[in-house]
Amino acid sequence: MSRLWYVSSFAAGLDSVPLNVSLDVLYSNSDLLNSFLGRPRTTASNRISSKIIAVLHNQGLGQGGSNFDRGKFRLLMKEIDLRSGSINLNALEESDFDAFFEEIFASTYF
């Protein structure tokens, strides 16, 4: 019960991502939920979490599709963690922030 509450609370707090969209993506695959929330350094940033969920949703994840690839997602999260160690992602301008994620998603996930 507490896990359901935590995920719902987490999803409700994401910026510019509707609750139903974030829950749909997060619950589209149990591996995604565990891999995503298992990275507290990455998911502690609302801006980063919102961007990841929004991009996954825009790519069709959580809309009844089963296009989740655990290996690619883990590589994506690892790459974000690695790069965010040398860059303060929350300090980036919106255009640089978007370009950062486009590059990582293109090279690791899509």
Biopython code that builds the backbone (N, CA, C, O; Angstrom):
import numpy as np
from Bio.PDB.StructureBuilder import StructureBuilder

atoms = [
    (1, "MET", "N", (0.816, -1.184, 0.000)),
    (1, "MET", "CA", (0.000, 0.000, 0.000)),
    (1, "MET", "C", (0.871, 1.264, 0.000)),
    (1, "MET", "O", (0.575, 2.231, -0.702)),
    (2, "SER", "N", (1.934, 1.243, 0.786)),
    (2, "SER", "CA", (2.792, 2.424, 0.850)),
    (2, "SER", "C", (3.489, 2.677, -0.483)),
    (2, "SER", "O", (3.724, 3.828, -0.851)),
    (3, "ARG", "N", (3.819, 1.612, -1.207)),
    (3, "ARG", "CA", (4.456, 1.793, -2.517)),
    (3, "ARG", "C", (3.500, 2.467, -3.499)),
    (3, "ARG", "O", (3.908, 3.347, -4.257)),
    (4, "LEU", "N", (2.245, 2.065, -3.488)),
    (4, "LEU", "CA", (1.249, 2.704, -4.352)),
    (4, "LEU", "C", (1.123, 4.186, -4.021)),
    (4, "LEU", "O", (1.051, 5.030, -4.914)),
    (5, "TRP", "N", (1.098, 4.487, -2.729)),
    (5, "TRP", "CA", (1.004, 5.885, -2.316)),
    (5, "TRP", "C", (2.239, 6.653, -2.776)),
    (5, "TRP", "O", (2.123, 7.761, -3.301)),
    (6, "TYR", "N", (3.417, 6.072, -2.581)),
    (6, "TYR", "CA", (4.654, 6.753, -2.954)),
    (6, "TYR", "C", (4.698, 7.038, -4.456)),
    (6, "TYR", "O", (5.032, 8.148, -4.869)),
    (7, "VAL", "N", (4.363, 6.043, -5.264)),
    (7, "VAL", "CA", (4.403, 6.228, -6.719)),
    (7, "VAL", "C", (3.386, 7.283, -7.138)),
    (7, "VAL", "O", (3.685, 8.129, -7.981)),
    (8, "SER", "N", (2.205, 7.241, -6.568)),
    (8, "SER", "CA", (1.180, 8.230, -6.888)),
    (8, "SER", "C", (1.620, 9.628, -6.472)),
    (8, "SER", "O", (1.428, 10.586, -7.222)),
    (9, "SER", "N", (2.197, 9.751, -5.306)),
    (9, "SER", "CA", (2.689, 11.037, -4.826)),
    (9, "SER", "C", (3.820, 11.552, -5.713)),
    (9, "SER", "O", (3.861, 12.735, -6.051)),
    (10, "PHE", "N", (4.723, 10.670, -6.083)),
    (10, "PHE", "CA", (5.835, 11.026, -6.967)),
    (10, "PHE", "C", (5.297, 11.515, -8.314)),
    (10, "PHE", "O", (5.710, 12.561, -8.813)),
    (11, "ALA", "N", (4.374, 10.746, -8.894)),
    (11, "ALA", "CA", (3.817, 11.077, -10.207)),
    (11, "ALA", "C", (3.033, 12.389, -10.170)),
    (11, "ALA", "O", (3.085, 13.169, -11.122)),
    (12, "ALA", "N", (2.320, 12.633, -9.095)),
    (12, "ALA", "CA", (1.527, 13.861, -8.976)),
    (12, "ALA", "C", (2.414, 15.097, -8.877)),
    (12, "ALA", "O", (1.982, 16.196, -9.224)),
    (13, "GLY", "N", (3.631, 14.932, -8.413)),
    (13, "GLY", "CA", (4.528, 16.059, -8.236)),
    (13, "GLY", "C", (5.364, 16.415, -9.450)),
    (13, "GLY", "O", (6.133, 17.375, -9.408)),
    (14, "LEU", "N", (5.231, 15.660, -10.530)),
    (14, "LEU", "CA", (6.035, 15.946, -11.718)),
    (14, "LEU", "C", (5.529, 17.197, -12.430)),
    (14, "LEU", "O", (4.323, 17.408, -12.556)),
    (15, "ASP", "N", (6.461, 18.016, -12.889)),
    (15, "ASP", "CA", (6.114, 19.249, -13.596)),
    (15, "ASP", "C", (5.684, 18.958, -15.024)),
    (15, "ASP", "O", (6.295, 18.142, -15.715)),
    (16, "SER", "N", (4.655, 19.616, -15.446)),
    (16, "SER", "CA", (4.168, 19.602, -16.835)),
    (16, "SER", "C", (3.875, 18.205, -17.387)),
    (16, "SER", "O", (3.842, 18.014, -18.603)),
    (17, "VAL", "N", (3.665, 17.245, -16.513)),
    (17, "VAL", "CA", (3.262, 15.902, -16.936)),
    (17, "VAL", "C", (1.991, 15.565, -16.160)),
    (17, "VAL", "O", (2.026, 15.461, -14.933)),
    (18, "PRO", "N", (0.865, 15.392, -16.863)),
    (18, "PRO", "CA", (-0.375, 15.064, -16.155)),
    (18, "PRO", "C", (-0.240, 13.762, -15.359)),
    (18, "PRO", "O", (0.498, 12.857, -15.748)),
    (19, "LEU", "N", (-0.952, 13.688, -14.259)),
    (19, "LEU", "CA", (-0.880, 12.525, -13.379)),
    (19, "LEU", "C", (-1.191, 11.236, -14.125)),
    (19, "LEU", "O", (-0.477, 10.245, -13.967)),
    (20, "ASN", "N", (-2.244, 11.234, -14.934)),
    (20, "ASN", "CA", (-2.602, 9.996, -15.646)),
    (20, "ASN", "C", (-1.508, 9.562, -16.616)),
    (20, "ASN", "O", (-1.292, 8.365, -16.806)),
    (21, "VAL", "N", (-0.824, 10.507, -17.226)),
    (21, "VAL", "CA", (0.265, 10.179, -18.153)),
    (21, "VAL", "C", (1.443, 9.585, -17.388)),
    (21, "VAL", "O", (1.983, 8.552, -17.782)),
    (22, "SER", "N", (1.838, 10.230, -16.305)),
    (22, "SER", "CA", (2.993, 9.726, -15.557)),
    (22, "SER", "C", (2.709, 8.354, -14.950)),
    (22, "SER", "O", (3.584, 7.488, -14.959)),
    (23, "LEU", "N", (1.512, 8.142, -14.426)),
    (23, "LEU", "CA", (1.171, 6.820, -13.880)),
    (23, "LEU", "C", (1.118, 5.773, -14.985)),
    (23, "LEU", "O", (1.551, 4.636, -14.794)),
    (24, "ASP", "N", (0.587, 6.161, -16.141)),
    (24, "ASP", "CA", (0.514, 5.234, -17.272)),
    (24, "ASP", "C", (1.907, 4.767, -17.684)),
    (24, "ASP", "O", (2.122, 3.579, -17.924)),
    (25, "VAL", "N", (2.847, 5.701, -17.763)),
    (25, "VAL", "CA", (4.220, 5.349, -18.138)),
    (25, "VAL", "C", (4.878, 4.521, -17.034)),
    (25, "VAL", "O", (5.468, 3.476, -17.308)),
    (26, "LEU", "N", (4.779, 4.980, -15.805)),
    (26, "LEU", "CA", (5.447, 4.282, -14.700)),
    (26, "LEU", "C", (4.930, 2.863, -14.507)),
    (26, "LEU", "O", (5.705, 1.955, -14.206)),
    (27, "TYR", "N", (3.627, 2.666, -14.679)),
    (27, "TYR", "CA", (3.058, 1.335, -14.475)),
    (27, "TYR", "C", (2.965, 0.520, -15.765)),
    (27, "TYR", "O", (2.371, -0.558, -15.772)),
    (28, "SER", "N", (3.542, 1.021, -16.847)),
    (28, "SER", "CA", (3.506, 0.271, -18.105)),
    (28, "SER", "C", (4.354, -0.992, -18.026)),
    (28, "SER", "O", (4.127, -1.947, -18.769)),
    (29, "ASN", "N", (5.330, -0.993, -17.125)),
    (29, "ASN", "CA", (6.211, -2.142, -16.983)),
    (29, "ASN", "C", (6.840, -2.102, -15.591)),
    (29, "ASN", "O", (7.362, -1.068, -15.174)),
    (30, "SER", "N", (6.791, -3.209, -14.882)),
    (30, "SER", "CA", (7.334, -3.216, -13.514)),
    (30, "SER", "C", (8.843, -2.986, -13.502)),
    (30, "SER", "O", (9.369, -2.403, -12.554)),
    (31, "ASP", "N", (9.542, -3.434, -14.537)),
    (31, "ASP", "CA", (10.985, -3.183, -14.608)),
    (31, "ASP", "C", (11.273, -1.692, -14.735)),
    (31, "ASP", "O", (12.227, -1.185, -14.143)),
    (32, "LEU", "N", (10.445, -0.992, -15.509)),
    (32, "LEU", "CA", (10.636, 0.444, -15.667)),
    (32, "LEU", "C", (10.455, 1.139, -14.324)),
    (32, "LEU", "O", (11.276, 1.969, -13.934)),
    (33, "LEU", "N", (9.394, 0.805, -13.628)),
    (33, "LEU", "CA", (9.124, 1.428, -12.333)),
    (33, "LEU", "C", (10.282, 1.200, -11.366)),
    (33, "LEU", "O", (10.738, 2.138, -10.712)),
    (34, "ASN", "N", (10.752, -0.023, -11.275)),
    (34, "ASN", "CA", (11.851, -0.339, -10.360)),
    (34, "ASN", "C", (13.159, 0.323, -10.783)),
    (34, "ASN", "O", (13.892, 0.845, -9.943)),
    (35, "SER", "N", (13.452, 0.302, -12.076)),
    (35, "SER", "CA", (14.691, 0.916, -12.562)),
    (35, "SER", "C", (14.662, 2.431, -12.400)),
    (35, "SER", "O", (15.672, 3.049, -12.064)),
    (36, "PHE", "N", (13.505, 3.016, -12.639)),
    (36, "PHE", "CA", (13.374, 4.472, -12.569)),
    (36, "PHE", "C", (13.468, 4.963, -11.129)),
    (36, "PHE", "O", (14.285, 5.831, -10.820)),
    (37, "LEU", "N", (12.649, 4.423, -10.263)),
    (37, "LEU", "CA", (12.643, 4.881, -8.873)),
    (37, "LEU", "C", (13.846, 4.370, -8.096)),
    (37, "LEU", "O", (14.117, 4.848, -6.994)),
    (38, "GLY", "N", (14.563, 3.415, -8.649)),
    (38, "GLY", "CA", (15.766, 2.893, -8.013)),
    (38, "GLY", "C", (16.988, 3.762, -8.236)),
    (38, "GLY", "O", (18.082, 3.409, -7.795)),
    (39, "ARG", "N", (16.826, 4.880, -8.905)),
    (39, "ARG", "CA", (17.924, 5.823, -9.168)),
    (39, "ARG", "C", (17.641, 7.132, -8.435)),
    (39, "ARG", "O", (17.290, 8.124, -9.073)),
    (40, "PRO", "N", (17.784, 7.156, -7.134)),
    (40, "PRO", "CA", (17.391, 8.353, -6.383)),
    (40, "PRO", "C", (18.165, 9.610, -6.757)),
    (40, "PRO", "O", (17.636, 10.716, -6.645)),
    (41, "ARG", "N", (19.394, 9.459, -7.194)),
    (41, "ARG", "CA", (20.159, 10.651, -7.566)),
    (41, "ARG", "C", (19.546, 11.329, -8.788)),
    (41, "ARG", "O", (19.519, 12.556, -8.882)),
    (42, "THR", "N", (19.062, 10.528, -9.707)),
    (42, "THR", "CA", (18.452, 11.066, -10.916)),
    (42, "THR", "C", (17.024, 11.516, -10.657)),
    (42, "THR", "O", (16.632, 12.612, -11.058)),
    (43, "THR", "N", (16.251, 10.681, -9.993)),
    (43, "THR", "CA", (14.833, 10.989, -9.813)),
    (43, "THR", "C", (14.575, 12.011, -8.714)),
    (43, "THR", "O", (13.438, 12.452, -8.547)),
    (44, "ALA", "N", (15.592, 12.396, -7.969)),
    (44, "ALA", "CA", (15.413, 13.432, -6.946)),
    (44, "ALA", "C", (15.114, 14.779, -7.587)),
    (44, "ALA", "O", (14.512, 15.647, -6.956)),
    (45, "SER", "N", (15.523, 14.957, -8.817)),
    (45, "SER", "CA", (15.253, 16.197, -9.535)),
    (45, "SER", "C", (13.924, 16.074, -10.266)),
    (45, "SER", "O", (13.758, 15.233, -11.149)),
    (46, "ASN", "N", (12.990, 16.923, -9.884)),
    (46, "ASN", "CA", (11.682, 16.927, -10.525)),
    (46, "ASN", "C", (11.808, 17.234, -12.013)),
    (46, "ASN", "O", (11.106, 16.650, -12.838)),
    (47, "ARG", "N", (12.690, 18.136, -12.341)),
    (47, "ARG", "CA", (12.874, 18.536, -13.739)),
    (47, "ARG", "C", (13.365, 17.359, -14.585)),
    (47, "ARG", "O", (12.872, 17.140, -15.691)),
    (48, "ILE", "N", (14.324, 16.613, -14.073)),
    (48, "ILE", "CA", (14.870, 15.466, -14.799)),
    (48, "ILE", "C", (13.834, 14.354, -14.901)),
    (48, "ILE", "O", (13.633, 13.791, -15.977)),
    (49, "SER", "N", (13.182, 14.037, -13.804)),
    (49, "SER", "CA", (12.159, 12.987, -13.813)),
    (49, "SER", "C", (11.034, 13.325, -14.782)),
    (49, "SER", "O", (10.578, 12.471, -15.542)),
    (50, "SER", "N", (10.595, 14.571, -14.748)),
    (50, "SER", "CA", (9.516, 15.000, -15.641)),
    (50, "SER", "C", (9.919, 14.847, -17.103)),
    (50, "SER", "O", (9.124, 14.406, -17.934)),
    (51, "LYS", "N", (11.144, 15.210, -17.402)),
    (51, "LYS", "CA", (11.626, 15.116, -18.784)),
    (51, "LYS", "C", (11.679, 13.663, -19.247)),
    (51, "LYS", "O", (11.257, 13.355, -20.362)),
    (52, "ILE", "N", (12.185, 12.778, -18.414)),
    (52, "ILE", "CA", (12.279, 11.361, -18.781)),
    (52, "ILE", "C", (10.890, 10.788, -19.028)),
    (52, "ILE", "O", (10.667, 10.120, -20.038)),
    (53, "ILE", "N", (9.956, 11.041, -18.116)),
    (53, "ILE", "CA", (8.590, 10.525, -18.265)),
    (53, "ILE", "C", (7.934, 11.107, -19.515)),
    (53, "ILE", "O", (7.284, 10.380, -20.266)),
    (54, "ALA", "N", (8.098, 12.405, -19.744)),
    (54, "ALA", "CA", (7.491, 13.044, -20.915)),
    (54, "ALA", "C", (8.033, 12.457, -22.217)),
    (54, "ALA", "O", (7.263, 12.181, -23.137)),
    (55, "VAL", "N", (9.335, 12.267, -22.300)),
    (55, "VAL", "CA", (9.924, 11.706, -23.525)),
    (55, "VAL", "C", (9.468, 10.265, -23.734)),
    (55, "VAL", "O", (9.134, 9.881, -24.855)),
    (56, "LEU", "N", (9.449, 9.472, -22.679)),
    (56, "LEU", "CA", (8.974, 8.089, -22.809)),
    (56, "LEU", "C", (7.522, 8.059, -23.272)),
    (56, "LEU", "O", (7.148, 7.237, -24.108)),
    (57, "HIS", "N", (6.710, 8.955, -22.730)),
    (57, "HIS", "CA", (5.306, 9.027, -23.147)),
    (57, "HIS", "C", (5.195, 9.439, -24.617)),
    (57, "HIS", "O", (4.426, 8.850, -25.377)),
    (58, "ASN", "N", (5.965, 10.449, -25.007)),
    (58, "ASN", "CA", (5.930, 10.913, -26.399)),
    (58, "ASN", "C", (6.381, 9.837, -27.379)),
    (58, "ASN", "O", (5.991, 9.854, -28.547)),
    (59, "GLN", "N", (7.196, 8.906, -26.909)),
    (59, "GLN", "CA", (7.660, 7.805, -27.753)),
    (59, "GLN", "C", (6.699, 6.616, -27.730)),
    (59, "GLN", "O", (6.978, 5.572, -28.321)),
    (60, "GLY", "N", (5.565, 6.782, -27.044)),
    (60, "GLY", "CA", (4.532, 5.754, -27.070)),
    (60, "GLY", "C", (4.505, 4.806, -25.896)),
    (60, "GLY", "O", (3.645, 3.926, -25.841)),
    (61, "LEU", "N", (5.404, 4.954, -24.966)),
    (61, "LEU", "CA", (5.415, 4.053, -23.812)),
    (61, "LEU", "C", (4.251, 4.395, -22.893)),
    (61, "LEU", "O", (3.997, 5.561, -22.592)),
    (62, "GLY", "N", (3.556, 3.366, -22.459)),
    (62, "GLY", "CA", (2.450, 3.561, -21.547)),
    (62, "GLY", "C", (1.119, 3.768, -22.220)),
    (62, "GLY", "O", (0.112, 3.979, -21.544)),
    (63, "GLN", "N", (1.090, 3.714, -23.532)),
    (63, "GLN", "CA", (-0.156, 3.910, -24.266)),
    (63, "GLN", "C", (-0.642, 2.582, -24.829)),
    (63, "GLN", "O", (-1.108, 2.501, -25.966)),
    (64, "GLY", "N", (-0.526, 1.567, -24.027)),
    (64, "GLY", "CA", (-0.944, 0.247, -24.463)),
    (64, "GLY", "C", (0.134, -0.488, -25.234)),
    (64, "GLY", "O", (-0.030, -1.657, -25.581)),
    (65, "GLY", "N", (1.229, 0.190, -25.500)),
    (65, "GLY", "CA", (2.323, -0.442, -26.235)),
    (65, "GLY", "C", (3.268, -1.158, -25.300)),
    (65, "GLY", "O", (3.313, -0.878, -24.102)),
    (66, "SER", "N", (4.012, -2.070, -25.851)),
    (66, "SER", "CA", (4.973, -2.809, -25.025)),
    (66, "SER", "C", (6.380, -2.587, -25.564)),
    (66, "SER", "O", (7.137, -3.536, -25.764)),
    (67, "ASN", "N", (6.718, -1.323, -25.796)),
    (67, "ASN", "CA", (8.008, -1.006, -26.400)),
    (67, "ASN", "C", (9.084, -0.689, -25.365)),
    (67, "ASN", "O", (10.032, 0.042, -25.654)),
    (68, "PHE", "N", (8.939, -1.234, -24.168)),
    (68, "PHE", "CA", (9.946, -1.009, -23.134)),
    (68, "PHE", "C", (11.063, -2.023, -23.291)),
    (68, "PHE", "O", (10.820, -3.228, -23.360)),
    (69, "ASP", "N", (12.279, -1.528, -23.346)),
    (69, "ASP", "CA", (13.463, -2.377, -23.434)),
    (69, "ASP", "C", (14.285, -2.132, -22.170)),
    (69, "ASP", "O", (14.891, -1.074, -22.004)),
    (70, "ARG", "N", (14.296, -3.119, -21.291)),
    (70, "ARG", "CA", (14.957, -2.972, -19.990)),
    (70, "ARG", "C", (16.436, -2.617, -20.140)),
    (70, "ARG", "O", (16.927, -1.722, -19.452)),
    (71, "GLY", "N", (17.143, -3.300, -21.024)),
    (71, "GLY", "CA", (18.567, -3.043, -21.212)),
    (71, "GLY", "C", (18.840, -1.628, -21.678)),
    (71, "GLY", "O", (19.742, -0.962, -21.169)),
    (72, "LYS", "N", (18.059, -1.166, -22.650)),
    (72, "LYS", "CA", (18.236, 0.195, -23.151)),
    (72, "LYS", "C", (17.884, 1.226, -22.088)),
    (72, "LYS", "O", (18.551, 2.252, -21.961)),
    (73, "PHE", "N", (16.827, 0.944, -21.325)),
    (73, "PHE", "CA", (16.432, 1.893, -20.283)),
    (73, "PHE", "C", (17.501, 1.992, -19.200)),
    (73, "PHE", "O", (17.810, 3.087, -18.729)),
    (74, "ARG", "N", (18.057, 0.867, -18.810)),
    (74, "ARG", "CA", (19.120, 0.888, -17.794)),
    (74, "ARG", "C", (20.337, 1.647, -18.315)),
    (74, "ARG", "O", (20.972, 2.393, -17.569)),
    (75, "LEU", "N", (20.663, 1.457, -19.598)),
    (75, "LEU", "CA", (21.765, 2.200, -20.210)),
    (75, "LEU", "C", (21.462, 3.700, -20.218)),
    (75, "LEU", "O", (22.339, 4.517, -19.939)),
    (76, "LEU", "N", (20.230, 4.051, -20.535)),
    (76, "LEU", "CA", (19.806, 5.451, -20.524)),
    (76, "LEU", "C", (19.993, 6.064, -19.138)),
    (76, "LEU", "O", (20.589, 7.134, -19.005)),
    (77, "MET", "N", (19.490, 5.394, -18.117)),
    (77, "MET", "CA", (19.589, 5.917, -16.755)),
    (77, "MET", "C", (21.049, 5.988, -16.296)),
    (77, "MET", "O", (21.441, 6.929, -15.605)),
    (78, "LYS", "N", (21.837, 5.008, -16.677)),
    (78, "LYS", "CA", (23.261, 5.009, -16.325)),
    (78, "LYS", "C", (23.964, 6.196, -16.976)),
    (78, "LYS", "O", (24.786, 6.859, -16.344)),
    (79, "GLU", "N", (23.642, 6.461, -18.235)),
    (79, "GLU", "CA", (24.261, 7.573, -18.959)),
    (79, "GLU", "C", (23.856, 8.920, -18.352)),
    (79, "GLU", "O", (24.684, 9.822, -18.226)),
    (80, "ILE", "N", (22.596, 9.050, -17.982)),
    (80, "ILE", "CA", (22.147, 10.288, -17.333)),
    (80, "ILE", "C", (22.878, 10.475, -16.012)),
    (80, "ILE", "O", (23.348, 11.573, -15.715)),
    (81, "ASP", "N", (22.979, 9.417, -15.218)),
    (81, "ASP", "CA", (23.707, 9.490, -13.942)),
    (81, "ASP", "C", (25.164, 9.892, -14.163)),
    (81, "ASP", "O", (25.696, 10.753, -13.463)),
    (82, "LEU", "N", (25.792, 9.261, -15.139)),
    (82, "LEU", "CA", (27.200, 9.530, -15.420)),
    (82, "LEU", "C", (27.415, 10.989, -15.825)),
    (82, "LEU", "O", (28.278, 11.674, -15.276)),
    (83, "ARG", "N", (26.633, 11.446, -16.775)),
    (83, "ARG", "CA", (26.813, 12.817, -17.264)),
    (83, "ARG", "C", (26.399, 13.867, -16.245)),
    (83, "ARG", "O", (26.975, 14.953, -16.193)),
    (84, "SER", "N", (25.407, 13.544, -15.444)),
    (84, "SER", "CA", (24.966, 14.534, -14.452)),
    (84, "SER", "C", (25.977, 14.680, -13.319)),
    (84, "SER", "O", (25.867, 15.592, -12.499)),
    (85, "GLY", "N", (26.955, 13.790, -13.273)),
    (85, "GLY", "CA", (28.020, 13.921, -12.288)),
    (85, "GLY", "C", (28.959, 15.070, -12.594)),
    (85, "GLY", "O", (29.640, 15.569, -11.698)),
    (86, "SER", "N", (29.004, 15.501, -13.856)),
    (86, "SER", "CA", (29.901, 16.594, -14.227)),
    (86, "SER", "C", (29.157, 17.850, -14.672)),
    (86, "SER", "O", (29.773, 18.891, -14.906)),
    (87, "ILE", "N", (27.836, 17.753, -14.790)),
    (87, "ILE", "CA", (27.022, 18.890, -15.227)),
    (87, "ILE", "C", (25.866, 19.052, -14.249)),
    (87, "ILE", "O", (25.208, 18.074, -13.896)),
    (88, "ASN", "N", (25.622, 20.263, -13.815)),
    (88, "ASN", "CA", (24.437, 20.521, -12.999)),
    (88, "ASN", "C", (23.261, 20.700, -13.955)),
    (88, "ASN", "O", (23.026, 21.793, -14.470)),
    (89, "LEU", "N", (22.531, 19.624, -14.182)),
    (89, "LEU", "CA", (21.449, 19.647, -15.163)),
    (89, "LEU", "C", (20.375, 20.669, -14.836)),
    (89, "LEU", "O", (19.797, 21.276, -15.737)),
    (90, "ASN", "N", (20.108, 20.860, -13.566)),
    (90, "ASN", "CA", (19.068, 21.817, -13.182)),
    (90, "ASN", "C", (19.464, 23.262, -13.456)),
    (90, "ASN", "O", (18.607, 24.146, -13.461)),
    (91, "ALA", "N", (20.746, 23.511, -13.683)),
    (91, "ALA", "CA", (21.207, 24.868, -13.966)),
    (91, "ALA", "C", (21.204, 25.182, -15.463)),
    (91, "ALA", "O", (21.406, 26.332, -15.854)),
    (92, "LEU", "N", (20.978, 24.177, -16.296)),
    (92, "LEU", "CA", (20.989, 24.393, -17.741)),
    (92, "LEU", "C", (19.777, 25.198, -18.198)),
    (92, "LEU", "O", (18.684, 25.074, -17.646)),
    (93, "GLU", "N", (19.997, 26.024, -19.216)),
    (93, "GLU", "CA", (18.879, 26.707, -19.870)),
    (93, "GLU", "C", (17.984, 25.648, -20.504)),
    (93, "GLU", "O", (18.435, 24.538, -20.785)),
    (94, "GLU", "N", (16.736, 25.985, -20.725)),
    (94, "GLU", "CA", (15.778, 25.004, -21.244)),
    (94, "GLU", "C", (16.226, 24.403, -22.577)),
    (94, "GLU", "O", (16.077, 23.198, -22.785)),
    (95, "SER", "N", (16.767, 25.213, -23.478)),
    (95, "SER", "CA", (17.205, 24.691, -24.779)),
    (95, "SER", "C", (18.380, 23.724, -24.620)),
    (95, "SER", "O", (18.436, 22.701, -25.302)),
    (96, "ASP", "N", (19.311, 24.040, -23.730)),
    (96, "ASP", "CA", (20.445, 23.149, -23.475)),
    (96, "ASP", "C", (19.992, 21.872, -22.774)),
    (96, "ASP", "O", (20.496, 20.786, -23.059)),
    (97, "PHE", "N", (19.041, 22.010, -21.859)),
    (97, "PHE", "CA", (18.478, 20.867, -21.145)),
    (97, "PHE", "C", (17.806, 19.912, -22.135)),
    (97, "PHE", "O", (18.012, 18.699, -22.078)),
    (98, "ASP", "N", (17.001, 20.473, -23.040)),
    (98, "ASP", "CA", (16.329, 19.650, -24.050)),
    (98, "ASP", "C", (17.338, 18.969, -24.971)),
    (98, "ASP", "O", (17.192, 17.789, -25.291)),
    (99, "ALA", "N", (18.357, 19.707, -25.395)),
    (99, "ALA", "CA", (19.383, 19.139, -26.276)),
    (99, "ALA", "C", (20.147, 18.018, -25.575)),
    (99, "ALA", "O", (20.463, 17.001, -26.193)),
    (100, "PHE", "N", (20.442, 18.196, -24.299)),
    (100, "PHE", "CA", (21.126, 17.179, -23.503)),
    (100, "PHE", "C", (20.335, 15.876, -23.528)),
    (100, "PHE", "O", (20.895, 14.811, -23.785)),
    (101, "PHE", "N", (19.036, 15.964, -23.263)),
    (101, "PHE", "CA", (18.216, 14.756, -23.223)),
    (101, "PHE", "C", (17.976, 14.166, -24.605)),
    (101, "PHE", "O", (17.941, 12.945, -24.760)),
    (102, "GLU", "N", (17.811, 15.011, -25.603)),
    (102, "GLU", "CA", (17.644, 14.494, -26.966)),
    (102, "GLU", "C", (18.852, 13.663, -27.372)),
    (102, "GLU", "O", (18.708, 12.585, -27.950)),
    (103, "GLU", "N", (20.039, 14.166, -27.068)),
    (103, "GLU", "CA", (21.271, 13.447, -27.412)),
    (103, "GLU", "C", (21.354, 12.107, -26.681)),
    (103, "GLU", "O", (21.667, 11.083, -27.290)),
    (104, "ILE", "N", (21.077, 12.116, -25.390)),
    (104, "ILE", "CA", (21.164, 10.875, -24.613)),
    (104, "ILE", "C", (20.117, 9.868, -25.059)),
    (104, "ILE", "O", (20.428, 8.690, -25.237)),
    (105, "PHE", "N", (18.883, 10.315, -25.242)),
    (105, "PHE", "CA", (17.842, 9.391, -25.684)),
    (105, "PHE", "C", (18.163, 8.825, -27.061)),
    (105, "PHE", "O", (17.974, 7.634, -27.306)),
    (106, "ALA", "N", (18.647, 9.675, -27.958)),
    (106, "ALA", "CA", (18.969, 9.214, -29.313)),
    (106, "ALA", "C", (20.109, 8.198, -29.307)),
    (106, "ALA", "O", (20.101, 7.249, -30.092)),
    (107, "SER", "N", (21.083, 8.394, -28.429)),
    (107, "SER", "CA", (22.249, 7.505, -28.434)),
    (107, "SER", "C", (22.052, 6.227, -27.625)),
    (107, "SER", "O", (22.777, 5.253, -27.826)),
    (108, "THR", "N", (21.086, 6.220, -26.717)),
    (108, "THR", "CA", (20.946, 5.040, -25.862)),
    (108, "THR", "C", (19.626, 4.309, -25.987)),
    (108, "THR", "O", (19.590, 3.086, -25.851)),
    (109, "TYR", "N", (18.545, 5.019, -26.242)),
    (109, "TYR", "CA", (17.237, 4.373, -26.135)),
    (109, "TYR", "C", (16.498, 4.222, -27.458)),
    (109, "TYR", "O", (15.892, 3.180, -27.711)),
    (110, "PHE", "N", (16.540, 5.245, -28.303)),
    (110, "PHE", "CA", (15.732, 5.184, -29.532)),
    (110, "PHE", "C", (16.591, 5.101, -30.772)),
    (110, "PHE", "O", (16.066, 5.043, -31.884)),
]
sb = StructureBuilder()
sb.init_structure("model")
sb.init_model(0)
sb.init_chain("A")
sb.init_seg("    ")
for serial, (resi, resn, name, xyz) in enumerate(atoms, 1):
    if name == "N":
        sb.init_residue(resn, " ", resi, " ")
    sb.init_atom(name, np.array(xyz, "f"), 0.0, 1.0, " ", f" {name:<3s}", serial, name[0])
structure = sb.get_structure()
